[in-house]
Amino acid sequence: MGVRFAPVPHPLTGRMPMPATPTDDPSDGDVLLWRAPASVPPRPRRVLVVDDYRDAAHALQLLLDARGFECRVADDPRAVCDLARDWQPFAVVLDIAMPVLDGLQLAARLRSDPLTADMLLIACSALASQRDRERARQAGFDAHCAKPLTPHRLLRYLELASGGSR
């Protein structure tokens, strides 16, 4: 009544379920969009990732680099406005809950500067209640991605907004 294993002359194969292929619509329950991707002005495929938690920022940077985006990471919110003004990314992905300056304050500052006002601003935060998302929209964000992040939806939005391969 035991189980016997015998070697087989060919490799073992199997199937694993895979997540569904993302559609052209990156919006879903954890991603809320307020700005159509086509409305983003043409710029190089540069993305600035801002998060005081360095590991999360660098993980997102690796994903963006792998998809052909040029990515920089900032973990000091005080440096973000100058970096965005000088480097001119097409998108800025901001955590909301950060010390000194939070993402809501940064979004308002970026929107008030003519050199950064039209950049795509994406909140990427664990603060994801309906009230939190409305506050993000009012601060000037174009989209909100709830943490833990579903990266393919964020990547799809960035792909569509960047025009694919500018």
Secondary structure as UniProt FT lines:
FT   TURN            29..30
FT   STRAND          31..33
FT   HELIX           37..39
FT   STRAND          46..50
FT   HELIX           54..66
FT   TURN            67..68
FT   STRAND          70..74
FT   HELIX           77..79
FT   HELIX           80..87
FT   STRAND          91..94
FT   HELIX           103..112
FT   TURN            114..118
FT   STRAND          120..125
FT   HELIX           130..139
FT   STRAND          143..146
FT   HELIX           151..161
FT   TURN            162..165
//
